[in-house]
Amino acid sequence: MEHDSEYILTASQLQSFQELGYLLIKGFLSESESLRLQRWAQEIYDLPRTEDVPWMPYEEVNADGRRVLCRTENFANTHTGFNAFLRGTRTTSVLEQLAGEKMVLFKEKINYKLAGSGGFDPHIDANAYTHVKNIKHLTILVAVDEMSSENGGLEVVQGSHLDTIPLGGDCCIESDWVDNHKWVSCNLQPGDILVFGSYLAHRSGANRSARDRKAVYATYNSVSEGELRNQYYIDRRKLWPATHLRKDSESYAEGRERYAYGSPMLTIDAWKYAK
C-alpha cells in the first residue's frame, strides 16, 4: 500500500463532512490493496488466543446460539501491515485535514460480523473514552468486505453531530430520539473508507446474509491531547479482558458498562448465566 503520500481532500468534501458529520471516500484503496487488507484482516482473525499476547479477541453468541469471534482489538503494534497503514501519511492526512491538527492512533479494532452475528445499538462515541480523557476524536471505518444493510453495515443520522442527543442509562441513544430521526445506510465496497466524529449517531444491524464480513475501525485523537493509547488498553485489559481470559469468579460489571454497552459482546454474559 502507498502509505507515505498525502491524500488531498476537496473543498466540497471538507464542507460535506462539516454538514453531515461524516465523509465517505470511495476507492480509497485500490483493488490490490483491498485484497491485501482482506488477507491482513484474516491474519488478525486467526491469531492465537493465549494469555501472553497483546491483542484482545472478544466473542459473542450468534443467532444459532454458538460462540463466535466478534472483534479483535489492539493489534496494530504487532502487525507490520496494519501499523504502516493506520499510522501512515495517506491515512492520517485525511484525518488531519478534517480535524485541522495532527492526529495519533488511539485504538483500533476489527468487527467481524459473521453470518448470523448481532448488531450494535444506536449510540455516539463521545462518551466512550471519557474515563481516559475527554477527547474529541475521529474514527475511520475501512471496509474489508462489502457492507450493506443486509449484512449489518453502518447506519447514521446525517447532521446529528450538531444535535444534542439524549442518552439512556445504558449509554445508548434514547428510543424516542432513535424513532424520530431518519437513519441512512452507508453502503461501502471493499477499500472504501468512512470517517466520522465523536457526536455522530450511528448503529448497525445483525448480519442477516449468508456471508461473513469484516470491517476495520481505527480511532484517533489529536497529538496535543497526548499519547493515550497505552492508558486505554491497560484499563480495558483490567476491566474488560479478552473473552478467553475471563474468570468465572469475576463479574466484570464495570468493564461491561464501560466497554460493551449496546454491543453483541453482552450476549456472552447471557449465555453464561443461562448455562
DOVEXLUM-241588 format. One record per residue (C-alpha): residue number from 1; residue in three letters; y, z, x. Coordinates in steps of 0.05 Angstrom, whole numbers, plus 5000, padded with zeros to 4 digits. Each point is the difference from the previous one (the first is absolute). Last residue first. Layout:
N
+-----+------+------+------+------+
! pos ! code !   py !   pz !   px !
+-----+------+------+------+------+
! NUM !  ALA !    Y !    Z !    X !
...
+-----+------+------+------+------+
# end
This chain:
275
+-----+------+------+------+------+
! pos ! code !   py !   pz !   px !
+-----+------+------+------+------+
! 275 !  LYS ! 4551 ! 5629 ! 4481 !
! 274 !  ALA ! 5060 ! 4994 ! 4954 !
! 273 !  TYR ! 5043 ! 5041 ! 5048 !
! 272 !  LYS ! 4988 ! 4951 ! 5057 !
! 271 !  TRP ! 5012 ! 4937 ! 4957 !
! 270 !  ALA ! 5066 ! 5027 ! 4974 !
! 269 !  ASP ! 5020 ! 5018 ! 5071 !
! 268 !  ILE ! 4982 ! 4931 ! 5025 !
! 267 !  THR ! 5040 ! 4968 ! 4943 !
! 266 !  LEU ! 5065 ! 5026 ! 5030 !
! 265 !  MET ! 4996 ! 4945 ! 5053 !
! 264 !  PRO ! 5013 ! 4950 ! 4945 !
! 263 !  SER ! 5075 ! 5015 ! 5006 !
! 262 !  GLY ! 5052 ! 5031 ! 4955 !
! 261 !  TYR ! 5012 ! 5058 ! 5046 !
! 260 !  ALA ! 4959 ! 4996 ! 5064 !
! 259 !  TYR ! 5044 ! 5024 ! 5058 !
! 258 !  ARG ! 5042 ! 5059 ! 4978 !
! 257 !  GLU ! 4962 ! 5025 ! 4939 !
! 256 !  ARG ! 4932 ! 4989 ! 5031 !
! 255 !  GLY ! 5023 ! 5030 ! 5066 !
! 254 !  GLU ! 5022 ! 5064 ! 4966 !
! 253 !  ALA ! 4936 ! 5005 ! 4959 !
! 252 !  TYR ! 4954 ! 4988 ! 5060 !
! 251 !  SER ! 4947 ! 5043 ! 4965 !
! 250 !  GLU ! 4962 ! 5022 ! 5061 !
! 249 !  SER ! 4930 ! 5030 ! 5000 !
! 248 !  ASP ! 4967 ! 4932 ! 4991 !
! 247 !  LYS ! 5031 ! 4977 ! 5066 !
! 246 !  ARG ! 5032 ! 4932 ! 5004 !
! 245 !  LEU ! 4989 ! 4959 ! 5064 !
! 244 !  HIS ! 4966 ! 4940 ! 4965 !
! 243 !  THR ! 5060 ! 4992 ! 4953 !
! 242 !  ALA ! 5052 ! 4995 ! 5056 !
! 241 !  PRO ! 5043 ! 5062 ! 5003 !
! 240 !  TRP ! 5053 ! 5019 ! 4948 !
! 239 !  LEU ! 5034 ! 5065 ! 5022 !
! 238 !  LYS ! 4985 ! 5001 ! 5075 !
! 237 !  ARG ! 4994 ! 4925 ! 5013 !
! 236 !  ARG ! 5062 ! 4988 ! 4957 !
! 235 !  ASP ! 5042 ! 5051 ! 5038 !
! 234 !  ILE ! 4980 ! 4972 ! 5068 !
! 233 !  TYR ! 5010 ! 4930 ! 4972 !
! 232 !  TYR ! 5072 ! 5012 ! 4979 !
! 231 !  GLN ! 5020 ! 5037 ! 5063 !
! 230 !  ASN ! 4972 ! 4944 ! 5043 !
! 229 !  ARG ! 5038 ! 4946 ! 4961 !
! 228 !  LEU ! 5068 ! 5033 ! 4999 !
! 227 !  GLU ! 5034 ! 4966 ! 5059 !
! 226 !  GLY ! 5074 ! 5012 ! 4985 !
! 225 !  GLU ! 5047 ! 4990 ! 4942 !
! 224 !  SER ! 5045 ! 4955 ! 5042 !
! 223 !  VAL ! 4941 ! 4954 ! 5012 !
! 222 !  SER ! 4999 ! 4985 ! 4926 !
! 221 !  ASN ! 4936 ! 5010 ! 4961 !
! 220 !  TYR ! 4942 ! 4952 ! 4991 !
! 219 !  THR ! 4941 ! 4994 ! 4952 !
! 218 !  ALA ! 4942 ! 4952 ! 5009 !
! 217 !  TYR ! 4956 ! 4979 ! 4941 !
! 216 !  VAL ! 4942 ! 4953 ! 5014 !
! 215 !  ALA ! 4963 ! 4969 ! 4942 !
! 214 !  LYS ! 4925 ! 4988 ! 4989 !
! 213 !  ARG ! 4960 ! 4965 ! 4946 !
! 212 !  ASP ! 4931 ! 5004 ! 4971 !
! 211 !  ARG ! 4976 ! 4947 ! 4951 !
! 210 !  ALA ! 4969 ! 5006 ! 4930 !
! 209 !  SER ! 5068 ! 5010 ! 4967 !
! 208 !  ARG ! 5023 ! 5061 ! 4961 !
! 207 !  ASN ! 5032 ! 5033 ! 5061 !
! 206 !  ALA ! 5036 ! 5058 ! 4968 !
! 205 !  GLY ! 5074 ! 4997 ! 4989 !
! 204 !  SER ! 5059 ! 5008 ! 5047 !
! 203 !  ARG ! 5066 ! 5037 ! 4997 !
! 202 !  HIS ! 5072 ! 4994 ! 5021 !
! 201 !  ALA ! 5069 ! 5030 ! 4986 !
! 200 !  LEU ! 5046 ! 4984 ! 5059 !
! 199 !  TYR ! 5034 ! 5061 ! 5028 !
! 198 !  SER ! 4977 ! 5004 ! 5073 !
! 197 !  GLY ! 5006 ! 4926 ! 5017 !
! 196 !  PHE ! 4962 ! 4936 ! 4993 !
! 195 !  VAL ! 4975 ! 4944 ! 5045 !
! 194 !  LEU ! 4948 ! 4949 ! 4976 !
! 193 !  ILE ! 4960 ! 4957 ! 5048 !
! 192 !  ASP ! 4960 ! 4937 ! 4991 !
! 191 !  GLY ! 4944 ! 4985 ! 5049 !
! 190 !  PRO ! 4945 ! 4996 ! 4948 !
! 189 !  GLN ! 5031 ! 4982 ! 4933 !
! 188 !  LEU ! 5043 ! 5048 ! 4960 !
! 187 !  ASN ! 5012 ! 5009 ! 4926 !
! 186 !  CYS ! 5051 ! 5054 ! 4987 !
! 185 !  SER ! 4989 ! 5017 ! 4927 !
! 184 !  VAL ! 5063 ! 5021 ! 4963 !
! 183 !  TRP ! 5006 ! 5064 ! 4958 !
! 182 !  LYS ! 5052 ! 5002 ! 4945 !
! 181 !  HIS ! 5026 ! 5069 ! 4984 !
! 180 !  ASN ! 4994 ! 5044 ! 4938 !
! 179 !  ASP ! 4927 ! 5020 ! 5009 !
! 178 !  VAL ! 5009 ! 5024 ! 5071 !
! 177 !  TRP ! 5062 ! 5041 ! 4982 !
! 176 !  ASP ! 4963 ! 5034 ! 4943 !
! 175 !  SER ! 4939 ! 5012 ! 5045 !
! 174 !  GLU ! 5037 ! 5041 ! 5052 !
! 173 !  ILE ! 4994 ! 4971 ! 5070 !
! 172 !  CYS ! 4949 ! 5035 ! 5045 !
! 171 !  CYS ! 5011 ! 5066 ! 5037 !
! 170 !  ASP ! 4946 ! 5034 ! 4957 !
! 169 !  GLY ! 5053 ! 5045 ! 4969 !
! 168 !  GLY ! 5036 ! 4938 ! 4975 !
! 167 !  LEU ! 5051 ! 4956 ! 5033 !
! 166 !  PRO ! 5062 ! 4971 ! 4968 !
! 165 !  ILE ! 5029 ! 4937 ! 5033 !
! 164 !  THR ! 5074 ! 4998 ! 5013 !
! 163 !  ASP ! 5013 ! 4925 ! 5004 !
! 162 !  LEU ! 5025 ! 4956 ! 5057 !
! 161 !  HIS ! 4930 ! 4995 ! 5031 !
! 160 !  SER ! 4977 ! 4977 ! 4931 !
! 159 !  GLY ! 5031 ! 4932 ! 5012 !
! 158 !  GLN ! 4935 ! 4963 ! 4984 !
! 157 !  VAL ! 4945 ! 5045 ! 4974 !
! 156 !  VAL ! 4939 ! 4989 ! 5043 !
! 155 !  GLU ! 4927 ! 4980 ! 4996 !
! 154 !  LEU ! 4954 ! 4997 ! 5061 !
! 153 !  GLY ! 4932 ! 4966 ! 4995 !
! 152 !  GLY ! 4941 ! 5030 ! 4965 !
! 151 !  ASN ! 4950 ! 4943 ! 5003 !
! 150 !  GLU ! 5019 ! 4967 ! 4934 !
! 149 !  SER ! 5074 ! 5014 ! 5008 !
! 148 !  SER ! 5000 ! 4959 ! 5064 !
! 147 !  MET ! 4992 ! 5009 ! 5075 !
! 146 !  GLU ! 4967 ! 4947 ! 5044 !
! 145 !  ASP ! 4971 ! 5029 ! 5063 !
! 144 !  VAL ! 5031 ! 5034 ! 5061 !
! 143 !  ALA ! 5066 ! 5005 ! 4964 !
! 142 !  VAL ! 5050 ! 5037 ! 5043 !
! 141 !  LEU ! 5042 ! 5053 ! 4966 !
! 140 !  ILE ! 5060 ! 5024 ! 5040 !
! 139 !  THR ! 5029 ! 5068 ! 4984 !
! 138 !  LEU ! 5072 ! 5022 ! 5013 !
! 137 !  HIS ! 5023 ! 5071 ! 5009 !
! 136 !  LYS ! 5058 ! 5045 ! 4984 !
! 135 !  ILE ! 4975 ! 5065 ! 5029 !
! 134 !  ASN ! 5003 ! 5069 ! 4971 !
! 133 !  LYS ! 4959 ! 5030 ! 5056 !
! 132 !  VAL ! 4928 ! 5022 ! 5009 !
! 131 !  HIS ! 4991 ! 5035 ! 4933 !
! 130 !  THR ! 5044 ! 4945 ! 4971 !
! 129 !  TYR ! 4945 ! 4949 ! 5011 !
! 128 !  ALA ! 4977 ! 4979 ! 4931 !
! 127 !  ASN ! 5063 ! 5014 ! 4960 !
! 126 !  ALA ! 5034 ! 4934 ! 5014 !
! 125 !  ASP ! 4936 ! 4960 ! 4990 !
! 124 !  ILE ! 5007 ! 4984 ! 4926 !
! 123 !  HIS ! 4945 ! 5005 ! 4948 !
! 122 !  PRO ! 4960 ! 4965 ! 4946 !
! 121 !  ASP ! 4926 ! 5019 ! 5006 !
! 120 !  PHE ! 4957 ! 4968 ! 5054 !
! 119 !  GLY ! 4938 ! 4960 ! 4982 !
! 118 !  GLY ! 4925 ! 5008 ! 5000 !
! 117 !  SER ! 4943 ! 4963 ! 5034 !
! 116 !  GLY ! 4952 ! 4955 ! 4962 !
! 115 !  ALA ! 5003 ! 4945 ! 5052 !
! 114 !  LEU ! 5026 ! 5032 ! 5064 !
! 113 !  LYS ! 5073 ! 5021 ! 5003 !
! 112 !  TYR ! 5001 ! 5005 ! 5076 !
! 111 !  ASN ! 5067 ! 5034 ! 5012 !
! 110 !  ILE ! 5016 ! 4994 ! 5074 !
! 109 !  LYS ! 5048 ! 5053 ! 5026 !
! 108 !  GLU ! 5059 ! 5009 ! 5046 !
! 107 !  LYS ! 5049 ! 5055 ! 5020 !
! 106 !  PHE ! 5069 ! 5011 ! 5029 !
! 105 !  LEU ! 5010 ! 4936 ! 5040 !
! 104 !  VAL ! 5071 ! 4997 ! 5029 !
! 103 !  MET ! 5063 ! 4966 ! 4973 !
! 102 !  LYS ! 5065 ! 4979 ! 5031 !
! 101 !  GLU ! 5059 ! 4995 ! 4953 !
! 100 !  GLY ! 5030 ! 4958 ! 4944 !
!  99 !  ALA ! 4941 ! 5017 ! 4954 !
!  98 !  LEU ! 4986 ! 4929 ! 4976 !
!  97 !  GLN ! 5014 ! 4967 ! 5067 !
!  96 !  GLU ! 4960 ! 5055 ! 5035 !
!  95 !  LEU ! 4940 ! 4990 ! 4954 !
!  94 !  VAL ! 4996 ! 4926 ! 5014 !
!  93 !  SER ! 5009 ! 5011 ! 5075 !
!  92 !  THR ! 4944 ! 5051 ! 4999 !
!  91 !  THR ! 4948 ! 4948 ! 4982 !
!  90 !  ARG ! 5021 ! 4946 ! 5049 !
!  89 !  THR ! 5017 ! 5049 ! 5054 !
!  88 !  GLY ! 4930 ! 5031 ! 5003 !
!  87 !  ARG ! 4983 ! 5071 ! 4979 !
!  86 !  LEU ! 4955 ! 4981 ! 4941 !
!  85 !  PHE ! 4972 ! 4939 ! 5034 !
!  84 !  ALA ! 4990 ! 5027 ! 5070 !
!  83 !  ASN ! 4969 ! 5065 ! 4975 !
!  82 !  PHE ! 4957 ! 4963 ! 4950 !
!  81 !  GLY ! 4971 ! 4956 ! 5054 !
!  80 !  THR ! 4989 ! 5054 ! 5052 !
!  79 !  HIS ! 4966 ! 5049 ! 4952 !
!  78 !  THR ! 5003 ! 5072 ! 5024 !
!  77 !  ASN ! 5073 ! 5017 ! 4985 !
!  76 !  ALA ! 4999 ! 4959 ! 4937 !
!  75 !  PHE ! 4943 ! 5038 ! 4967 !
!  74 !  ASN ! 5032 ! 5058 ! 4963 !
!  73 !  GLU ! 4975 ! 4989 ! 4929 !
!  72 !  THR ! 4938 ! 4971 ! 4967 !
!  71 !  ARG ! 4994 ! 4990 ! 4925 !
!  70 !  CYS ! 4953 ! 4998 ! 4941 !
!  69 !  LEU ! 4930 ! 5000 ! 5029 !
!  68 !  VAL ! 4947 ! 5006 ! 4946 !
!  67 !  ARG ! 4966 ! 5057 ! 4964 !
!  66 !  ARG ! 4962 ! 4971 ! 4941 !
!  65 !  GLY ! 5011 ! 5018 ! 4927 !
!  64 !  ASP ! 4999 ! 4927 ! 4978 !
!  63 !  ALA ! 5075 ! 4999 ! 4987 !
!  62 !  ASN ! 5013 ! 5024 ! 5070 !
!  61 !  VAL ! 5000 ! 5070 ! 5031 !
!  60 !  GLU ! 5051 ! 5003 ! 5056 !
!  59 !  GLU ! 4995 ! 5006 ! 5076 !
!  58 !  TYR ! 5049 ! 5012 ! 5056 !
!  57 !  PRO ! 4997 ! 4978 ! 5073 !
!  56 !  MET ! 5046 ! 5033 ! 5052 !
!  55 !  TRP ! 5007 ! 4970 ! 5069 !
!  54 !  PRO ! 5006 ! 5048 ! 5059 !
!  53 !  VAL ! 4925 ! 5006 ! 5015 !
!  52 !  ASP ! 4962 ! 5063 ! 5022 !
!  51 !  GLU ! 4965 ! 5021 ! 4936 !
!  50 !  THR ! 4963 ! 4935 ! 4985 !
!  49 !  ARG ! 5010 ! 4944 ! 4951 !
!  48 !  PRO ! 4988 ! 4937 ! 5040 !
!  47 !  LEU ! 5049 ! 4942 ! 4990 !
!  46 !  ASP ! 4974 ! 4944 ! 4955 !
!  45 !  TYR ! 5061 ! 4998 ! 4954 !
!  44 !  ILE ! 5045 ! 4997 ! 5061 !
!  43 !  GLU ! 4962 ! 4941 ! 5027 !
!  42 !  GLN ! 5003 ! 4967 ! 4931 !
!  41 !  ALA ! 5075 ! 5006 ! 5002 !
!  40 !  TRP ! 5001 ! 4968 ! 5069 !
!  39 !  ARG ! 4958 ! 4941 ! 4976 !
!  38 !  GLN ! 5045 ! 4990 ! 4939 !
!  37 !  LEU ! 5061 ! 5002 ! 5045 !
!  36 !  ARG ! 4970 ! 4946 ! 5044 !
!  35 !  LEU ! 4989 ! 4956 ! 4939 !
!  34 !  SER ! 5072 ! 5011 ! 4981 !
!  33 !  GLU ! 5024 ! 4982 ! 5069 !
!  32 !  SER ! 4961 ! 4934 ! 4996 !
!  31 !  GLU ! 5030 ! 4984 ! 4932 !
!  30 !  SER ! 5070 ! 5017 ! 5025 !
!  29 !  LEU ! 5031 ! 5068 ! 4986 !
!  28 !  PHE ! 5066 ! 5010 ! 4964 !
!  27 !  GLY ! 4975 ! 4948 ! 4951 !
!  26 !  LYS ! 5040 ! 5024 ! 4940 !
!  25 !  ILE ! 5051 ! 5055 ! 5012 !
!  24 !  LEU ! 5009 ! 5046 ! 4940 !
!  23 !  LEU ! 5060 ! 5047 ! 5003 !
!  22 !  TYR ! 5007 ! 5065 ! 4962 !
!  21 !  GLY ! 5053 ! 5042 ! 4966 !
!  20 !  LEU ! 5021 ! 4945 ! 4952 !
!  19 !  GLU ! 5075 ! 4996 ! 5013 !
!  18 !  GLN ! 5004 ! 5021 ! 5073 !
!  17 !  PHE ! 4936 ! 4961 ! 5017 !
!  16 !  SER ! 5027 ! 4938 ! 4965 !
!  15 !  GLN ! 5065 ! 5005 ! 5039 !
!  14 !  LEU ! 4963 ! 5002 ! 5067 !
!  13 !  GLN ! 4956 ! 4942 ! 4980 !
!  12 !  SER ! 5061 ! 4960 ! 4977 !
!  11 !  ALA ! 5035 ! 5012 ! 5066 !
!  10 !  THR ! 4939 ! 4973 ! 5037 !
!   9 !  LEU ! 4953 ! 5043 ! 5041 !
!   8 !  ILE ! 4987 ! 4985 ! 5073 !
!   7 !  TYR ! 4930 ! 5016 ! 5026 !
!   6 !  GLU ! 5007 ! 5021 ! 5073 !
!   5 !  SER ! 4951 ! 4976 ! 5052 !
!   4 !  ASP ! 4954 ! 5049 ! 5037 !
!   3 !  HIS ! 4940 ! 5007 ! 4954 !
!   2 !  GLU ! 4974 ! 4929 ! 4996 !
!   1 !  MET ! 4929 ! 5013 ! 4978 !
+-----+------+------+------+------+
# end
